[in-house]
Amino acid sequence: MTLVVATFYKFVQFPDFAEKQTALLSYCQAHNVRGTILLAAEGINGTIAASRHAIEAVFTYLHSDPRLADLEYKESYTDSFPFDRMKVRLKKEIVTLGVSDVNPSDRVGTYISPQDWNALISDPNVIVIDTRNNYEVDIGTFKGAQNPQTRSFRQFPDYIHHNLDPTQHKKVALFCTGGIRCEKASSFMLAQGFQEVYHLKGGILKYLEEIPPEESLWQGECFVFDHRVAVQHGLEPGTYEMCRRCGHPISEEDKASPEYEAGMCCPHCGGGVMA
């Protein structure tokens, strides 16, 4: 049976988030939904998988809260559950930047549709930044994008402070997997004085879903945080596997390395476990 994988998030004032945990977990479990949903005072963020009927039921349930009435989700498909169980976790942030005065529900950058993204990042006056972590960038990114070389999103503010100047870098374009990190990063950058901050609406996943390969500026595959490891254009399954020891994506080239041992270690293990 084909299962729907739904990814979603929304920055919204959610002071009573802790009260929602138990009922939401029970509802998802009753509908045989698996995945992870994060709740925080700044909103909701999740990836879940189930039958189409169950996914629609969960979003009907979520939409019953007026603050989440317009919550959207992106779909991809799989033949087996990419998650082992259902978790609903309480967090300080739904995506951890570690900067307390950033409020994406109040102010974010300008959304750019997948159809308009190529023109924006082809502009030589635009600085294009991949807001994801280094191990994600390693397997795919947009042509010409800067890699901040971060091991966690918490390191992104330091990268900006040391490498960009709002008086010199007038136009900045940000992107990430599904949109949540670049949306929060755009809010942070606006607070730092950057004037024109753009971010890819729906993230890389929406771009790969809507832009045909022959028109694409994407190079490689897109890392995803489930058993699929990576996806390609059309959100088709990718070619990477996951190292059980360090959590780094493994390519066929990695498997040919003398440092690779199936189920034990890979050439990336020397760098330590990912943050």
Rosetta silent file (secondary structure, phi, psi, omega in degrees, C-alpha in Angstrom):
SEQUENCE: MTLVVATFYKFVQFPDFAEKQTALLSYCQAHNVRGTILLAAEGINGTIAASRHAIEAVFTYLHSDPRLADLEYKESYTDSFPFDRMKVRLKKEIVTLGVSDVNPSDRVGTYISPQDWNALISDPNVIVIDTRNNYEVDIGTFKGAQNPQTRSFRQFPDYIHHNLDPTQHKKVALFCTGGIRCEKASSFMLAQGFQEVYHLKGGILKYLEEIPPEESLWQGECFVFDHRVAVQHGLEPGTYEMCRRCGHPISEEDKASPEYEAGMCCPHCGGGVMA
SCORE:     score description
SCORE:     0.000 S_00000001
   1 L     0.000  134.538  177.296    0.000    0.000    0.000 S_00000001
   2 L   -76.696  129.265  179.121    1.270    3.469   -0.881 S_00000001
   3 E  -105.432  150.384  176.521    1.630    5.706    2.160 S_00000001
   4 E   -95.761  129.913  172.083    1.573    9.497    2.250 S_00000001
   5 E  -103.628  117.272 -176.803    4.474   11.292    3.929 S_00000001
   6 E  -111.065  125.084  175.093    3.313   14.748    5.054 S_00000001
   7 E  -112.900  140.322 -173.965    5.737   17.478    6.131 S_00000001
   8 E  -159.271  158.397  172.207    4.430   20.678    7.689 S_00000001
   9 E  -164.440  159.852  171.122    5.191   23.581    9.964 S_00000001
  10 E  -158.201  129.326  171.741    3.786   26.902   11.043 S_00000001
  11 E   -85.236  120.820 -177.780    5.196   29.699   13.153 S_00000001
  12 L  -157.293  149.953  176.612    2.349   30.948   15.334 S_00000001
  13 L   -66.170  116.859 -169.683    1.879   32.176   18.906 S_00000001
  14 L  -136.721   60.100 -173.585    1.153   28.910   20.736 S_00000001
  15 L   -63.561  -24.544 -178.617    1.447   29.520   24.513 S_00000001
  16 L   -97.505   24.891 -173.628   -0.720   26.512   25.417 S_00000001
  17 H   -57.280  -36.595 -176.870    1.308   24.075   23.291 S_00000001
  18 H   -64.457  -29.113 -179.614    2.058   21.702   26.181 S_00000001
  19 H   -71.692  -15.790 -176.386   -1.654   21.103   26.734 S_00000001
  20 H   -88.546  -15.167 -169.454   -1.981   19.760   23.175 S_00000001
  21 H   -59.565  -55.397 -172.569    0.591   16.979   23.445 S_00000001
  22 H   -63.242  -47.094 -178.337   -1.358   14.074   24.945 S_00000001
  23 H   -65.382  -39.533 -179.956   -4.518   14.429   22.864 S_00000001
  24 H   -66.579  -42.602  177.932   -2.573   14.884   19.618 S_00000001
  25 H   -61.865  -45.547 -179.905   -0.418   11.828   20.285 S_00000001
  26 H   -62.157  -40.818 -179.847   -3.463    9.698   21.101 S_00000001
  27 H   -64.287  -44.782  179.674   -5.281   10.846   17.960 S_00000001
  28 H   -64.448  -43.885  179.922   -2.326   10.023   15.727 S_00000001
  29 H   -63.580  -37.401  179.532   -1.787    6.627   17.330 S_00000001
  30 H   -65.426  -23.241 -179.930   -5.481    5.779   16.956 S_00000001
  31 L  -104.432   15.529  178.159   -5.155    6.398   13.199 S_00000001
  32 L    55.401   45.757  177.126   -1.929    4.385   12.826 S_00000001
  33 L   -99.157  137.390  177.283    0.121    7.483   12.035 S_00000001
  34 E  -123.837  151.766  179.289    3.880    7.400   12.551 S_00000001
  35 E   142.379 -159.467 -179.132    6.435   10.190   12.650 S_00000001
  36 E  -136.323  132.998  173.142    7.375   13.138   14.826 S_00000001
  37 E  -122.193  129.385  177.139    5.550   16.367   15.644 S_00000001
  38 E  -104.643  134.196  177.205    7.282   19.132   17.591 S_00000001
  39 E  -120.216  137.448  178.103    5.281   21.649   19.608 S_00000001
  40 E  -151.825  170.783  179.005    6.665   24.882   21.052 S_00000001
  41 L   -62.589  -20.349 -179.280    5.501   28.333   22.029 S_00000001
  42 L   -93.744   -2.521  176.830    6.563   29.488   18.537 S_00000001
  43 E   144.381 -151.181 -174.489    4.464   26.919   16.622 S_00000001
  44 E  -136.638  146.211 -178.806    4.340   23.398   15.205 S_00000001
  45 E  -151.259  129.710 -178.618    6.680   21.339   13.013 S_00000001
  46 E  -161.655  162.200  168.811    6.300   17.757   11.888 S_00000001
  47 E  -136.935  123.281 -178.368    6.714   14.915    9.444 S_00000001
  48 E  -133.771  158.480  179.000    4.228   12.056    9.594 S_00000001
  49 E  -136.509  142.124  179.723    3.340    9.053    7.448 S_00000001
  50 E  -176.811 -175.898  172.494    0.116    7.065    7.115 S_00000001
  51 L   -66.481  160.049  179.567   -2.659    6.162    4.706 S_00000001
  52 H   -58.685  -42.003 -179.483   -4.222    9.087    2.869 S_00000001
  53 H   -59.324  -42.938 -178.331   -7.394    8.759    4.937 S_00000001
  54 H   -68.696  -40.515  178.106   -5.405    8.940    8.177 S_00000001
  55 H   -61.281  -45.317  179.598   -3.331   11.925    7.025 S_00000001
  56 H   -63.327  -36.748  178.428   -6.473   13.816    6.067 S_00000001
  57 H   -64.483  -42.468  179.865   -8.024   12.954    9.443 S_00000001
  58 H   -62.777  -41.369 -178.837   -4.998   14.314   11.324 S_00000001
  59 H   -74.607  -28.241  171.533   -5.087   17.598    9.421 S_00000001
  60 H   -63.539  -40.775  177.630   -8.817   17.950    9.966 S_00000001
  61 H   -63.380  -47.834 -179.799   -8.038   17.546   13.666 S_00000001
  62 H   -64.331  -39.391 -178.468   -5.220   20.117   13.556 S_00000001
  63 H   -67.427  -14.793  179.088   -7.306   22.580   11.529 S_00000001
  64 L   -68.618  -19.010  172.092   -9.943   22.572   14.275 S_00000001
  65 L   -84.406  118.767 -176.402   -7.616   24.903   16.205 S_00000001
  66 H   -53.172  -29.791 -179.910   -8.219   28.363   14.642 S_00000001
  67 H   -70.440  -20.105 -178.745   -4.501   29.152   14.873 S_00000001
  68 H  -113.318   14.354 -175.002   -3.764   26.167   12.628 S_00000001
  69 L   -60.646  -28.443 -179.436   -6.755   26.523   10.304 S_00000001
  70 L  -106.136   18.366  179.040   -4.503   27.379    7.354 S_00000001
  71 L   -63.653  122.313  179.891   -1.779   24.823    8.145 S_00000001
  72 L  -105.025  163.843  175.674   -0.565   23.334    4.859 S_00000001
  73 L  -142.890  153.889  177.410    1.487   20.229    4.196 S_00000001
  74 E  -103.492  139.377 -177.065    3.701   18.848    1.454 S_00000001
  75 E  -106.883  142.723  162.169    3.213   15.300    0.251 S_00000001
  76 E  -140.336  179.003 -169.763    5.588   12.603   -0.907 S_00000001
  77 E  -135.836  150.787 -179.877    5.013    8.869   -1.124 S_00000001
  78 E  -150.484  156.452 -179.546    6.555    5.639    0.079 S_00000001
  79 L   -90.348  -10.350  179.115    5.739    1.926    0.010 S_00000001
  80 L  -146.088  160.051 -178.513    6.609    1.368    3.675 S_00000001
  81 L   -62.660  125.557  176.861    6.625    3.381    6.889 S_00000001
  82 L   -84.797   -0.917  178.867    9.738    5.597    7.056 S_00000001
  83 L  -128.680  152.261 -177.678    9.267    5.932   10.829 S_00000001
  84 L   -86.557  -30.427 -176.628    9.075    3.307   13.573 S_00000001
  85 L  -156.845 -179.401 -179.842    6.548    4.993   15.860 S_00000001
  86 E  -104.339  132.272  177.709    4.641    8.190   16.636 S_00000001
  87 E  -133.324  137.690  170.902    6.157   10.917   18.817 S_00000001
  88 E  -124.519  112.704 -172.469    4.829   14.320   19.886 S_00000001
  89 E  -113.341  147.333  175.843    7.557   16.288   21.621 S_00000001
  90 E   -97.572  132.218 -175.229    7.597   19.573   23.525 S_00000001
  91 L  -134.724  162.460  171.223   10.451   21.919   22.628 S_00000001
  92 L   -73.354  -34.964  178.242   11.746   25.422   23.321 S_00000001
  93 L  -138.120  147.599  177.423   11.864   25.983   19.544 S_00000001
  94 L   -79.206  -17.858  167.478   10.347   24.028   16.650 S_00000001
  95 L  -146.589  123.322 -164.578   13.673   24.530   14.864 S_00000001
  96 L   -86.184  107.640  174.442   16.581   25.413   17.108 S_00000001
  97 L  -100.633  -28.482  177.636   18.452   28.597   16.225 S_00000001
  98 L    79.812   16.760  177.846   19.281   29.509   19.808 S_00000001
  99 L  -116.262  115.451 -167.892   18.507   33.225   19.411 S_00000001
 100 L   -71.468  -27.719 -172.864   15.764   34.298   21.798 S_00000001
 101 L   -95.777   17.007  177.022   14.544   37.496   20.134 S_00000001
 102 L   -90.319  128.794 -176.768   13.715   35.996   16.706 S_00000001
 103 L  -133.057   86.319 -177.749    9.965   35.916   16.009 S_00000001
 104 L   -64.382  -21.852  178.311    9.051   34.430   12.592 S_00000001
 105 L   -74.003  -12.380  179.659    5.331   34.735   13.291 S_00000001
 106 L  -100.385  -41.074 -175.434    5.845   38.519   13.349 S_00000001
 107 L  -154.623  127.154  174.942    8.317   39.145   10.508 S_00000001
 108 L  -136.748  174.839  179.243    9.999   37.013    7.833 S_00000001
 109 L   -73.550 -168.165 -178.219   11.631   37.573    4.463 S_00000001
 110 E   -90.498  125.115  177.900    9.988   37.518    1.041 S_00000001
 111 E   -72.022  137.714  175.521    8.702   34.151   -0.165 S_00000001
 112 E  -120.989  127.241 -179.137    9.843   33.123   -3.648 S_00000001
 113 L   -70.267  156.910  175.485    7.934   30.422   -5.534 S_00000001
 114 H   -54.598  -34.872 -178.077    9.808   27.498   -7.126 S_00000001
 115 H   -68.178  -26.337 -179.189    8.879   28.928  -10.532 S_00000001
 116 H  -101.051   -5.084 -173.892   10.634   32.240   -9.759 S_00000001
 117 H   -65.220  -43.738 -177.342   13.574   30.788   -7.844 S_00000001
 118 H   -57.428  -43.923 -178.966   15.896   30.158  -10.813 S_00000001
 119 H   -63.663  -40.262 -179.017   15.760   33.775  -11.943 S_00000001
 120 H   -63.996  -51.106 -174.246   16.503   35.040   -8.435 S_00000001
 121 H   -76.921   -9.539  175.225   19.535   32.854   -7.746 S_00000001
 122 L   -85.889   -9.572  177.759   20.906   33.483  -11.251 S_00000001
 123 L   -72.649  119.871 -177.836   21.177   37.197  -10.443 S_00000001
 124 L   -63.984  -14.856  179.219   24.892   37.910   -9.798 S_00000001
 125 L   -88.425   -1.138 -178.366   23.920   40.512   -7.182 S_00000001
 126 E  -102.513  128.220  173.122   22.161   37.909   -5.016 S_00000001
 127 E   -87.399  120.399 -177.809   24.039   35.965   -2.320 S_00000001
 128 E  -103.771  125.133 -175.232   22.558   32.447   -2.202 S_00000001
 129 E  -126.417  129.281  173.544   22.959   30.573    1.088 S_00000001
 130 E   -85.515  115.271 -175.439   22.126   26.972    1.945 S_00000001
 131 L   -86.379    3.951 -178.449   20.886   27.112    5.560 S_00000001
 132 L   -84.950  175.606 -179.017   21.180   23.357    6.079 S_00000001
 133 L   -81.352  162.289 -172.370   23.983   21.450    7.782 S_00000001
 134 H   -57.787  -41.629 -178.420   27.151   20.339    6.041 S_00000001
 135 H   -65.320  -25.129  175.787   26.212   16.647    5.786 S_00000001
 136 H   -77.037  -43.179 -179.815   23.014   17.658    3.956 S_00000001
 137 H   -63.741  -32.036 -177.925   24.810   20.008    1.588 S_00000001
 138 L   -55.097  -32.588 -174.186   27.335   17.267    0.799 S_00000001
 139 L  -101.142   -3.373  177.016   24.782   15.256   -1.186 S_00000001
 140 E   171.487  144.898  177.358   23.048   18.092   -3.013 S_00000001
 141 E  -164.858  176.408  177.184   22.542   21.855   -3.239 S_00000001
 142 E   -82.980  145.970  179.105   21.695   24.635   -5.680 S_00000001
 143 L   -55.747  126.393  176.676   24.264   25.720   -8.230 S_00000001
 144 L    83.699    1.880 -177.421   26.374   28.582   -6.873 S_00000001
 145 L   -77.085  145.716  174.531   25.050   28.409   -3.301 S_00000001
 146 E   -79.698  139.581  175.710   27.280   29.146   -0.326 S_00000001
 147 L  -106.188  111.033 -179.040   27.754   26.337    2.185 S_00000001
 148 L   -66.979   -8.896  178.586   28.089   27.752    5.737 S_00000001
 149 L    61.432   37.802  179.934   29.774   24.486    6.820 S_00000001
 150 L   -89.327  151.087  173.761   27.569   24.212    9.912 S_00000001
 151 L  -101.071  -13.492  173.743   27.052   21.074   11.959 S_00000001
 152 L  -153.572  158.102 -177.856   23.850   22.420   13.508 S_00000001
 153 H   -63.181  -24.472  177.933   21.441   25.276   12.791 S_00000001
 154 H   -59.153  -24.456 -177.561   22.645   26.966   15.995 S_00000001
 155 H   -83.627   -9.740 -176.796   25.883   27.819   14.170 S_00000001
 156 H   -61.128  -44.255  178.609   24.103   29.763   11.415 S_00000001
 157 H   -57.147  -39.747  178.581   24.036   33.131   13.279 S_00000001
 158 H   -63.866  -38.918  178.175   27.820   32.984   13.764 S_00000001
 159 H   -60.241  -44.730  179.856   28.282   32.309   10.059 S_00000001
 160 H   -63.609  -45.662 -178.300   26.238   35.390    9.190 S_00000001
 161 H   -60.082  -35.309 -174.674   28.062   37.578   11.712 S_00000001
 162 H   -92.919  -13.729 -171.960   31.479   36.573   10.354 S_00000001
 163 H  -124.686  -18.689 -178.383   30.758   36.435    6.624 S_00000001
 164 L  -125.597  149.368  179.631   28.003   38.869    5.656 S_00000001
 165 L  -129.768  121.327 -177.794   27.509   42.590    6.154 S_00000001
 166 L   -61.261  -19.846  178.251   24.047   44.153    5.723 S_00000001
 167 L   -82.799  -16.800 -178.600   25.652   47.317    4.326 S_00000001
 168 L  -110.566  -37.128 -177.552   27.431   45.362    1.579 S_00000001
 169 L  -100.242   93.257 -170.896   25.265   42.329    0.875 S_00000001
 170 L   -77.795  -34.604 -177.104   22.003   43.894   -0.208 S_00000001
 171 E  -124.308  126.145 -179.356   20.172   40.833   -1.541 S_00000001
 172 E  -129.844  133.525  177.031   20.256   37.410    0.108 S_00000001
 173 E  -116.902  127.213 -176.971   18.383   34.258   -0.941 S_00000001
 174 E  -115.231  148.900  174.247   17.988   31.414    1.563 S_00000001
 175 E  -149.244  159.496  177.718   16.788   27.846    1.145 S_00000001
 176 L  -155.751 -170.625 -172.466   16.417   24.649    3.159 S_00000001
 177 L   -62.566  -57.872 -175.435   14.656   21.279    2.970 S_00000001
 178 L  -120.066   -2.835  176.954   11.044   22.239    3.598 S_00000001
 179 L   114.276  -18.833 -171.471   11.156   25.964    4.300 S_00000001
 180 H   -72.671  -42.911 -178.545   11.245   26.137    8.084 S_00000001
 181 H   -68.273  -43.023 -179.008   14.944   26.831    8.652 S_00000001
 182 H   -70.992  -26.880  176.101   15.239   29.467    5.935 S_00000001
 183 H   -67.179  -44.449  178.733   12.038   31.140    7.176 S_00000001
 184 H   -69.540  -37.983  177.696   13.469   31.450   10.672 S_00000001
 185 H   -62.817  -36.549  179.197   16.872   32.434    9.276 S_00000001
 186 H   -65.762  -38.344  177.478   15.220   35.197    7.250 S_00000001
 187 H   -63.395  -42.720  177.725   13.601   36.572   10.407 S_00000001
 188 H   -61.392  -45.387 -176.583   16.979   36.538   12.138 S_00000001
 189 H   -67.817  -37.071  175.778   18.710   38.313    9.233 S_00000001
 190 H   -61.735  -38.679  178.575   16.065   41.026    9.027 S_00000001
 191 H   -67.036  -22.117  179.031   16.612   41.658   12.736 S_00000001
 192 L   -88.058   -0.803  176.200   20.338   42.058   11.977 S_00000001
 193 L   104.766   -0.690  175.813   19.653   44.856    9.498 S_00000001
 194 L   -70.457  137.238 -172.472   19.574   43.011    6.170 S_00000001
 195 L   -94.197  -44.138 -177.479   16.990   44.663    3.931 S_00000001
 196 E  -114.668   98.606 -179.863   16.243   42.234    1.099 S_00000001
 197 E  -120.656  121.208 -178.227   16.028   38.658    2.331 S_00000001
 198 E  -114.316  151.439  175.286   14.295   36.076    0.159 S_00000001
 199 E  -145.597  147.308 -173.838   13.530   32.428    0.876 S_00000001
 200 E   -71.920  114.947 -178.546   12.285   29.513   -1.206 S_00000001
 201 L   -68.240  125.082 -178.571    8.608   28.866   -0.457 S_00000001
 202 L    83.674   -5.295  175.834    8.074   25.202    0.339 S_00000001
 203 H    70.381 -170.752 -179.975   11.804   24.578    0.371 S_00000001
 204 H   -58.893  -38.706 -177.432   13.837   22.229   -1.777 S_00000001
 205 H   -59.853  -42.196  179.089   11.124   19.576   -1.603 S_00000001
 206 H   -68.449  -37.353  177.962    8.569   21.832   -3.280 S_00000001
 207 H   -62.471  -47.988 -179.325   11.127   22.846   -5.894 S_00000001
 208 H   -65.401  -29.533  178.649   11.956   19.215   -6.715 S_00000001
 209 H   -72.129  -38.582 -169.394    8.256   18.411   -6.883 S_00000001
 210 H  -102.798  -24.119 -176.133    7.332   21.233   -9.273 S_00000001
 211 L   -99.062  122.826 -179.553   10.411   22.003  -11.394 S_00000001
 212 L   -66.596  150.722 -177.071   11.281   19.468  -14.130 S_00000001
 213 H   -53.759  -36.957 -176.728   14.877   18.175  -14.202 S_00000001
 214 H   -69.463  -16.346  178.287   15.633   19.845  -17.530 S_00000001
 215 H  -106.950   -1.503 -169.563   14.883   23.286  -16.020 S_00000001
 216 L   -81.260  145.085  171.366   16.395   22.637  -12.614 S_00000001
 217 L  -104.736    8.582  177.301   19.384   24.346  -11.008 S_00000001
 218 E   -81.248  138.023  179.714   19.468   21.711   -8.278 S_00000001
 219 E  -122.993  118.677  178.451   22.534   19.473   -8.232 S_00000001
 220 E   101.419 -149.685 -179.955   22.459   16.088   -6.487 S_00000001
 221 L  -120.423  168.064 -178.477   19.856   14.725   -4.080 S_00000001
 222 E  -112.095  119.649  177.569   18.012   16.191   -1.094 S_00000001
 223 E   -64.755  136.973  174.663   18.575   14.732    2.368 S_00000001
 224 L  -128.309  152.685 -171.858   15.386   13.948    4.316 S_00000001
 225 L   -92.467   57.039  174.727   15.047   13.071    7.991 S_00000001
 226 L  -155.368 -171.862 -174.201   13.544    9.606    7.718 S_00000001
 227 L   -64.021  -15.875  179.654   14.362    6.102    6.487 S_00000001
 228 L   -72.148  -25.687  178.741   14.349    7.251    2.855 S_00000001
 229 L    71.928  -50.633 -178.155   17.556    9.251    3.529 S_00000001
 230 E  -152.331  155.987  174.665   17.287   11.260    0.278 S_00000001
 231 E  -130.562  161.856 -178.998   14.911   12.138   -2.562 S_00000001
 232 L  -118.098 -168.328  176.432   15.414   13.281   -6.149 S_00000001
 233 H   -56.276  143.719 -175.726   13.381   15.267   -8.691 S_00000001
 234 H    74.301    7.043 -177.620    9.713   14.375   -8.540 S_00000001
 235 H    59.656   28.627  173.940   10.401   13.358   -4.908 S_00000001
 236 L   -72.000  149.988  179.808   11.454    9.932   -6.130 S_00000001
 237 E   -55.976  141.645  179.991   13.554    7.887   -3.663 S_00000001
 238 L   -85.694 -170.494 -174.589   17.250    8.733   -3.732 S_00000001
 239 L  -106.445   -2.171 -175.800   20.293    6.477   -3.908 S_00000001
 240 L   -87.234  152.823  169.605   21.812    7.130   -0.474 S_00000001
 241 E  -116.686  176.805 -177.396   21.718    4.951    2.629 S_00000001
 242 E  -114.411  132.525  174.265   22.406    5.954    6.226 S_00000001
 243 L   -71.093  126.421 -177.578   25.452    4.985    8.271 S_00000001
 244 L   -70.869  -20.897 -177.637   24.170    3.359   11.455 S_00000001
 245 L   -86.542  -54.607 -173.926   27.145    4.592   13.436 S_00000001
 246 L  -104.373  -11.295  177.947   27.569    8.289   12.558 S_00000001
 247 L    81.016    8.017 -179.615   24.282    9.023   10.759 S_00000001
 248 L   -83.014  143.714  174.365   25.950   10.396    7.621 S_00000001
 249 E   -62.085  140.537 -178.084   24.417    9.645    4.195 S_00000001
 250 E  -116.589  127.015  177.197   26.376    6.930    2.357 S_00000001
 251 L   -94.490  172.564  175.297   26.836    6.875   -1.423 S_00000001
 252 H   -62.665  -34.183  177.300   27.848    3.958   -3.632 S_00000001
 253 H   -64.431  -39.456  177.320   31.299    5.555   -3.767 S_00000001
 254 H   -61.463  -38.802 -178.273   31.451    5.510    0.039 S_00000001
 255 H   -66.363  -23.471  179.210   30.638    1.797    0.035 S_00000001
 256 L   -82.329   -7.640 -178.357   33.660    1.139   -2.183 S_00000001
 257 L   -74.292  144.526  175.359   35.965    2.719    0.405 S_00000001
 258 L   -65.508  -14.251  178.597   38.175    0.463    2.565 S_00000001
 259 L   -86.272   -1.961 -179.439   36.826    2.439    5.546 S_00000001
 260 L   -94.523  132.589  172.439   33.301    1.163    4.897 S_00000001
 261 E  -136.198  117.633 -173.220   31.934   -1.859    6.734 S_00000001
 262 L   -51.106  125.766  177.387   28.258   -2.632    6.196 S_00000001
 263 L    75.588    0.056 -174.706   26.193   -1.809    9.272 S_00000001
 264 L  -120.876  -53.034 -176.495   29.294   -0.795   11.239 S_00000001
 265 E  -160.261  168.415 -178.535   31.128    2.264    9.914 S_00000001
 266 L  -145.059  174.320 -179.731   31.779    4.460    6.881 S_00000001
 267 L   -61.533  -16.673 -177.685   34.415    6.931    5.596 S_00000001
 268 L   -90.628  -10.327 -173.866   32.608    9.741    7.437 S_00000001
 269 H   -62.916  -26.955 -179.799   32.735    8.152   10.900 S_00000001
 270 H   -61.554  -22.885 -179.521   36.108    9.692   11.670 S_00000001
 271 H   -82.966   -5.194  179.430   34.408   13.063   11.860 S_00000001
 272 L    92.387  170.176 -179.544   32.178   11.941   14.696 S_00000001
 273 L   -71.488  141.889 -177.913   28.443   11.704   15.095 S_00000001
 274 L   -66.724  146.838  176.868   26.424   14.511   13.505 S_00000001
 275 L   -83.649    0.000    0.000   25.023   17.253   15.729 S_00000001
